[in-house]
Amino acid sequence: MLFSVVIPNYNSQKWIIRLLDSITNQSFCDFEIVIVDDISTDNSVELIKNYKDSRIRLFINNRKRFNGGTRNVGIEKAKGEYILFADCDDYFYSTKAFETIADIIFKKKHDLIFID
């Protein structure tokens, strides 16, 4: 698998479905989605569990780790060759975003890509 999309989750029920839809509708599909929940108190974990896509892997912290620690757990769990970070209130406008990222990786051989 080319890359892992690591998503730290904390109380994101307002945004998580929009993000997951924008990821799972990508034209490029060689990725996994690693979501690490940081002990949410809202319904976001249930929304993630009920989202039907086999590429999603959900992990739940056993203690509060905050954003940086939660991202580190995601990095440890990731199986992809590259890691792409997304926050819960992000989403990808284009269904070709991951295709563009993969193209940059294959053609330009960059180790790091920053997308603002």
C-alpha positions as CSV (number, residue, x, y, z in Angstrom):
1,M,0.0,0.0,0.0
2,L,1.4,3.4,-1.0
3,F,0.2,5.5,1.9
4,S,-1.7,5.6,5.2
5,V,-4.0,8.5,5.9
6,V,-3.6,9.2,9.7
7,I,-6.5,11.0,11.3
8,P,-6.4,12.0,15.0
9,N,-10.0,12.0,16.2
10,Y,-11.5,13.9,19.2
11,N,-15.2,14.9,19.3
12,S,-15.5,15.2,15.5
13,Q,-19.0,14.1,14.9
14,K,-19.8,17.3,13.0
15,W,-17.1,16.7,10.4
16,I,-15.9,13.1,10.3
17,I,-18.4,11.8,7.7
18,R,-17.5,14.7,5.3
19,L,-13.8,13.9,5.7
20,L,-14.3,10.1,5.3
21,D,-16.6,10.7,2.2
22,S,-13.9,12.9,0.6
23,I,-11.3,10.2,1.2
24,T,-13.2,7.1,0.2
25,N,-14.4,8.8,-3.0
26,Q,-10.8,9.3,-4.3
27,S,-9.9,8.0,-7.7
28,F,-6.6,6.6,-6.3
29,C,-7.3,3.7,-3.9
30,D,-4.0,2.3,-2.8
31,F,-4.2,3.6,0.8
32,E,-5.5,2.8,4.3
33,I,-7.3,5.1,6.7
34,V,-5.9,5.0,10.3
35,I,-8.1,6.8,12.7
36,V,-6.9,7.2,16.3
37,D,-9.5,8.4,18.8
38,D,-8.3,10.4,21.8
39,I,-11.2,9.4,24.2
40,S,-14.0,11.3,22.5
41,T,-17.1,12.0,24.4
42,D,-19.4,12.6,21.5
43,N,-20.8,10.2,18.9
44,S,-17.8,10.3,16.5
45,V,-16.5,6.8,17.3
46,E,-19.9,5.3,16.6
47,L,-20.1,7.2,13.3
48,I,-16.6,5.8,12.3
49,K,-17.5,2.3,13.4
50,N,-20.7,2.4,11.3
51,Y,-18.9,3.8,8.2
52,K,-18.6,1.0,5.7
53,D,-15.2,0.9,4.1
54,S,-12.7,-1.9,4.7
55,R,-9.7,0.5,4.5
56,I,-10.6,2.1,7.8
57,R,-8.7,1.0,10.9
58,L,-9.9,2.5,14.1
59,F,-7.8,2.6,17.3
60,I,-8.9,4.1,20.6
61,N,-6.3,5.5,23.0
62,N,-6.5,4.0,26.5
63,R,-5.5,7.4,28.0
64,K,-5.6,11.0,26.8
65,R,-2.6,11.7,24.4
66,F,-3.7,14.9,22.8
67,N,-3.1,15.7,19.2
68,G,0.7,15.0,18.9
69,G,0.6,11.8,20.9
70,T,-2.5,10.6,19.0
71,R,-0.7,11.3,15.6
72,N,2.3,9.3,16.9
73,V,0.0,6.3,17.7
74,G,-1.3,6.6,14.1
75,I,2.2,6.6,12.7
76,E,3.0,3.4,14.8
77,K,-0.1,1.7,13.4
78,A,0.3,2.8,9.8
79,K,1.3,0.2,7.2
80,G,1.7,2.5,4.2
81,E,5.0,3.4,2.6
82,Y,4.1,7.1,3.1
83,I,2.0,8.9,5.7
84,L,-0.6,11.5,4.9
85,F,-2.1,13.5,7.9
86,A,-5.6,14.8,7.9
87,D,-7.5,16.5,10.7
88,C,-11.2,15.8,11.2
89,D,-12.3,19.2,10.0
90,D,-10.3,18.8,6.7
91,Y,-11.7,17.4,3.5
92,F,-10.5,16.9,0.0
93,Y,-12.3,19.0,-2.6
94,S,-11.1,17.0,-5.5
95,T,-11.5,13.2,-6.1
96,K,-8.1,13.4,-7.8
97,A,-6.2,14.7,-4.8
98,F,-4.6,11.3,-3.9
99,E,-3.9,10.6,-7.5
100,T,-2.0,13.9,-7.7
101,I,-0.1,13.0,-4.5
102,A,0.8,9.6,-5.8
103,D,1.9,11.1,-9.1
104,I,4.3,13.4,-7.3
105,I,5.7,10.5,-5.3
106,F,6.2,8.3,-8.4
107,K,7.5,11.0,-10.8
108,K,9.4,13.4,-8.5
109,K,10.6,11.0,-5.9
110,H,10.0,13.4,-3.1
111,D,10.3,12.2,0.5
112,L,8.1,15.0,1.9
113,I,5.1,16.8,0.4
114,F,3.4,19.7,2.2
115,I,-0.1,20.6,1.1
116,D,-1.6,23.8,2.5
